[in-house]
Amino acid sequence: MQLDAKQFKRDRAAALENKPLRRNLERAMTTIRGRRNERFSQFVDGEALQWIGHAIKRNALANLPDLLEQLEEQLTSRGIQVHWAETTGDANRIVKDIAKRRGVGLVIKGKSMVSEEMELNDYLAGHGIEALEADLGEFIVQLAGEPPSHLVAPAVHLSRQEIAVLFHDELGEEYTEDIQAMTALARRVLREKFQQAGMGVTGVNFAVAETGTIALVENEGNGRMCTTVPPVHVALMGIEKVIPRLDEMSPLIRSLTASATGQPISTYFNWLSSPRRPGEKDGPEEVHLVILDNGRSSIYADEELRETLDCIRCGACLNICPVYSRIGGHAYSTVYMGPIGKILTPQLAGLEKGGHLAGASTLCGACYEVCPVKIPIPDLLLRLRREGVQPTPAGIATLKGAGAKASLGEAMVWKGWRVVHNRPALYKLMTRLLGFAGRTLPKRMGPLREWSATRDLPKAANRSLHHLLRDRSNAWEAGKIRSDSE
């Protein structure tokens, strides 16, 4: 996917005009938000659970280098092969080499946002290896030739009728809108592929350094099939997914499932700690873990921006976001969409390419309120906006593209604002002129044309607050008005 500010402007405008998309998103987001709120209301103290998750993730990141080494040591001792990938290109080559060595022609995949970040499916296809998504939502968007539009619900932008047409056209089956029948059809297709696949690929929700455990959370069973049926299992994770201890998993899982789907617990929770051992009847012969950096180390180096890596990919910030809920995920043209994508993508791709996403926010703060690990997304958005238009002070780790040029018009407006507010006499003159001219300005003028198309322009007061207070003070001293005590 190509990041481009002008394309984003066109795509979001098209999304706002797409009535079926708006209808699908409104229905889905309302349902998901309701379930999340209901689940958190049942906790003794839901906000306390969020702060516990925050503390666990902050502690994990504070000790990240040591935890990654401990994780590798524990996994290796249990027969799991660990691979380190600095870039997505490195990660793709590692997966491809494993597949080629084992003679794999078909890879069956569980849900993995890291694999989307790697564009793994296209890469493997270019080397003669088919990769088929086994998560139902991912399977649907793969049939449609689209990327996921949501971190948790990839096909949330599609209606039941649209999916029915897709299944009829792509799978050659009789048209039906019955959800159970469509699910059974997908299951039948995928079961055959599970039996044929030589490799299973999944993501990782959490990796426990203490025990060398890979944790995978899911609702459909496709993750369990991917990790047990094929003879080779490859798990993909970013460096930020490691946590220190097994007992820290419980609060994170409670927050994750409640925030993502409003469930008390996921249907399947997989603990993976080794390949198949002697005497066991199922499980892979080989297990590999690919740990991806891809710019995360640069994020980690900045103590403020590091909080971006706390994310546990629950999607709660997308569900509550007034921007995402109106344009969907595809308008962002990036793997990570919504509020978390607006702070993660500019850091991974650079401010020159992704800096415009930081501006696609109302800064309402709802994303922070629902985040299960309390990532201060609004604060980080402001940081990225600031760095996008001015150089970073010396001594602070800079982002790729920091100090990128703002538009000439925007730069002139803010320079003028600074000049006026630094000169009291000029400020008084400008406010007086606005008072005279404010009521005669056209409703839709120049750079405010788009903003004022759906809003009334604010009217400048005839007299400033400063003048009103001065007049009141003079009247009081002259005895024309009395104080409340009198």
N, C-alpha and C positions, 0 to 999 in steps of 0.2 A: 504494500500500500504506500502511496506517495503522499507525503505531508506537504500541504500547500495552503497558505492563508487565503488566497483568492478562491481556491477550489472549495475550501471549508465554507466560505461565505455563500457560494453557489449551492453547495449541498445542503446546508442548513435551511436556506430559503426554499429549496425543493421539498425538504422534509416537512416544513411548516405548511406547505400547500398540499401535502399528501394526506387526504382525509382518512383513508383506510389505515395508514400507518399511525396517525394520531389516535384513532379510535382503538386500535390494538394496544398501543402503549398505555393509553389512559386506563383501559380495562385491566391490563396486567399489573401496572404499577400500583393501582389502587388496591388490588387484591393482595399483592405481596406486602405492601406497607401495612395493611390491616393485620395480616398474620404476624408480622414482626412485632408490631405494637402490642398485640394481644399476648404474645409469648413473653415479652419483656415485662408486661404488667403482672405476670404471674410469678416473677422472681421476687424474692424478699427485698432485694435492692439491686435492680438492674444496672444502675449507674455504677455501683460498687464493683459489679462484675466487669464492667467496661474498664474501670481503673486497674483492676487486677490484671486483665489482659494487657493493658498498656505497660504495666510494670514488668510483666514477664517478657514482653517483646523488647522493651528498652534494655533490660538486663542482658538478654540474649545478644543484642547488637553491640552492647558495650564490651562483650567478651567474644565477639564473632570469630576472629582469627583462631583463637584457642579452641573454640567449640567445633569449628570445621575440621581442625586437625584431629580432635578427639573422635569426631564422627567417622572420619576416614579410617582411623585406627580400629574402631569397634566394628565397622562394617567389613573391613578387610579380614579381620580375625574370624568372621563368620562366613567367609567365602563370597562376599559381594565385591565385585570389582568396581573401583571408584575411578572416574575420569574427570579431569578438570578442563574446562573450556573457557578461554578468555573471551571469545567472540561467538556469535551464532554460527559463523562459518566453521569454526573449530568443532562446535557441538554437532553440527550436521554431519561433518566428516566422520566423527566418532561413531555416530549411529549407523551411518552407511557402511563403514568398515566392518562393524559387528555383523550387520546383515549379510554383507558379501562373504565374509568368512564362513558364515553358517549356511550359505546358499539360500537365503530368504528371498522369496519373490513377492510375498504378501505380508504386510504389517497391519495388525489390528490395534487401534488406538483407543485408549480411554481419554477422558477429558484432560487437557493440559494447555494452559495459557502459555507456558514456556514454549511448547511446540509451535503455537501460533506465532510467537515472537521470532522463532527460528525459521518460520515458513517451511517446516519440515516436510509436509506432504508434497509440495511442489519440488523440493530438492530431491526427495527420494524418487519421485516420478521421473525426474530428469536422468536418473541412474537406473531406470528400468524396474523400480520397486513400487508396487501399489501400496498405498496407505489408506486404510478405510477407517472412518470414525465410528466408534461403537456407542458413544453416548447418543441418546435419541435426538437431542437438540442439535448436536454437532453433526449427526448423520443427516438431518434434514437440511441444514445450511450447506453441507457438502454436496448434496444432491442439487441444491439450487445454485451451486457455484458461487457462494457468498462466504465471507468470513463471519464469525460470530458477532452478534450485535449486543451481547451482554456477557458479563463475566460468568454468571451462573446459569442463565437461561438463554442460550445462544440464538434460539429461534423465537424469541419473545415478540419480535416485530411482525410475525406471520400469524394469520388467522387460521382456524381449523379448515376453512374452505380452501384457502391458498395451499395448505399442506396436502389436502386431499387431491387437488389438481396436480401438485408436484409428484405425489406418489403414483398417480395414474399415468402421468406422462413419462416419468423416469423409470419406473419399475414395471410398467406394462400390466398393472393389476386393475381389476374392476373398480370403478370410482365408488368411493364411500366416504362419508363424513363422520362415521362412527369412530370415536376415539379408541375404543378397545380394539376394533378391527384393524385400524391403522397401526396401533402399537404391536398387535400380533403379527402383522405383515413385516414390520421392521425387525421384530424378533426372529422371524423365520429366515429372513435374508442374512441377518448377522450371525445366527447360530451356525449356518453353513460356512461362513467366513472364519469363525472362530476355530472350526475344525481344520481348516486349510492353512491358517496363518502359521508362519514359522517364527514370528516374533510379536510380542505384545509391548506396547509403549504406553506409559501412563505419566501423569504428573505426580507431584508430591505435595500434600497439604502441610505436613510437618515432618521433620527429621530429628530424632532425639539423640543427642550426642552421648548421653550417659549409657544408653543401652544399645546403640546402633540399630535403631528401629525406624523404618520408613512408614509413615501413616498416610492412609488414603481414605478420604471420606466421599461417599457417594450414595445415591438412592436407587440405582437401577440394576446393579449387579454386573455392569459391563467392566468396571474396574477389576472386580474379583476374577472375572473370566479372563481378562487381559493378563493378569498376574499369575494365573494357575494353569491355563490350558496350553498356550504356546510353549515350546521348549526354551525360549529365551525371553526374559523380561528386561526392558530398559526403562528406568525411571529418570525423569528430567526434573531438575529443580534449580531455582535461583539460589544464590549464596545466602539469601536472607531467611530461608525457610527453617533453619536449624534452631532448636531450643535446647536448653541445658538438660532438663530432667523429665522423666516420664510422668511424674505427678503434676507437672505443669500443663499437661495435655488437657486435663478435664475442664478447667475454666475456659480454655481457648475453644474447645469443641462445643461447649454449651453456647458460647457467644457466637461462634461461626454458624451453627445450624439455626439458631434463633434469628440471627441477622439475615441469613441468606434466604431461608424458606419458611421461617416461623415454626419449625418443627422442634419438639423437645429433644430429639436425637435423630441422626440420619439412619436410613434403613440399613446401610452397610458401613462398617468401619473396619478397615483392613490394616493389620499390623504385619509388616514384612521385615524379616530379619535374616533370611538366608535362602539359598537355593534349596531345591528338594534334597532332603537328607535320606540316607539309607533306611529303607523300610516304609517311607512315605509313598502314598499312592498318587498324589498329585503335586503340582508345583513345577516351576521351571528348572531346567538343568543348569542354566546360567542366569545370574542377576547382575545387572550393571546399573550404576548410578552416575549420571552425568550432571556435574555441578557447574552451572553457568554463571559467569560474571556479566559480560556484555554491558559494561558501564556502571554496574552497581558499586564497584569499588570507589569510583569517583564520587558517587552520591554518599557513600559511607564516610568519605574523608571530610565531609562538611557536617559539623555537629548539629546544625539546624535542619538541613535538608535530609539528614540521615533518618528522620522520623518517617519519611516516605516509605522506607523499607519495612516498617512495622506492619504493613498491609497484609491481611490474611485472605484477600480475594473473596470476600463475602458478597460484594455487590450492593450492600445496603446504601452506600452513598449514591449509587446510580438510581436506586429506586425512589429516593427522596428528592433528587435534584430537579429543580424546575426547568433546567435546560435540557438534560438528558431525556426527561419524560415527555418532551415535546418534539425532539428531533431524532431520538434513538441513537444507536451506536454507530451505524455506518457513516453518518455525516462527519464523524471525527476522522475517518480514514486512518485509524491507528488501532493497534491490537488492544491497548488499554484505553477504554473510553470513560466518559463520565468524570466526576470530580477527581478520582484517583488517577485517571489517565491524564488529566490536565496538569498534574504536578509530576507524574512519573515520565510521561513521554517527552516533555521538553528537556528533561535531564538525560534521558537515554539517547535521544536523537539530536540534541543541541537546540539552543534557543533560536538559531537562524531558521531551522525547519519547524520546530514545534512550539515556539514561543507564543504564537497566536492563540493556542489553546488555553493558556493561562488567563486570557481575557474573556473567555466564553463562560463567565460565571457572574451570578448576581451577588456573590459574597454574602448570601443570606445566613450561612453558618449551619444549615440543617445537616450537611454532610458530617460535620464535626459532632453534632449531637447524637447521631445514630451510629457513628463508627464504633465497632466493638473494642477497638484498641486506642481510641481517642487520638487519632492523627489530627493535628491542627491544620487541616487542609486550607482554610481561608488564609491563615498566616503564611503558609508556604506559597499560595497563589500570589499574594502581595509581594513576597520576596522575589518570585520569578518575574513578575511584572516589572518590578524595580530594576532588576538586573538586565531586563530586556532593553532598557532604554538608557541606562547609565553605567559607566564602568564600576566594577566592584572595588571597594576600598582596599588599599594595600594590606596584606596580611590575612585576607580572607580568601579561602579556596574559591577560585572562579569556576563558573560553569562554562561548558563549551558554547561559545556564542554570546557570552555575557558582554554587555555593552553594545548589543546589536542596535542598528539605527532604527529610531522610530520614524514614522512618516513626517515629512516636512511640516505639514499642517499641525500635527499633534505637538511636535517639538516647539513650534512658534507659539502655540497656545499656552503651553506650560512655562515657556520662558517669559511670556508677557505676564502670566499670573504671578510669577516670582517677582518680577520688576515692580508690579503694582503693589503687592503685599509687603514689600520691603520699604516702601516710601509712603508714610502716612498721608502726606498732602495729596499725593497722586491717588491714593486709595479713596480719600474723601471726594475728590473730584470725579472719579469714575463712578462711585456709587450715586452721586448726585445726577450725573448724566444718565445713568441707567434708570433712575427714578423718572426722569423726564421722558426718556425714549422707550422705556420698557413696555408701556401699554400700546405702543404703536408698531411694535415689531410684527412682521408677518408670522402666521402660525407655523408654517413649514419653510424655514429658511436654511439654506446652505447645509452645513455639516449636521444640523439637527433635524434634517428632513425625515430620515428614517425613524428616529426616536419619536418625533412629534406626530408621526402618522397615526399612532395609536394612543397618544397622550396629549394632554393640554400643556403648552409651555408655561412654566411658572411666571407669574407676573412680578416684576420688580416693584417694590413699594415706593410710593412717592417720597417718603422720608425714611432715612435709615434709622436703625435702632439707636445708634449713637445720638442722633438729633432728637429723637423722641424722649430719651432719658434726660438729655440736657434741658429740653423744654419743661419736663416734669419737675426737674430739680429747681429750675428758675421759678416755676409757679409756686412750688412749696415754700421757697425762701421769701416769695412776695406775699405769702399768706393766702394765696388763692385756693389752695387745697390743704387739707389737714391730714396728718398721719393717722394710721389706724389706732394708735394709742390714745389719740385725742377724741 
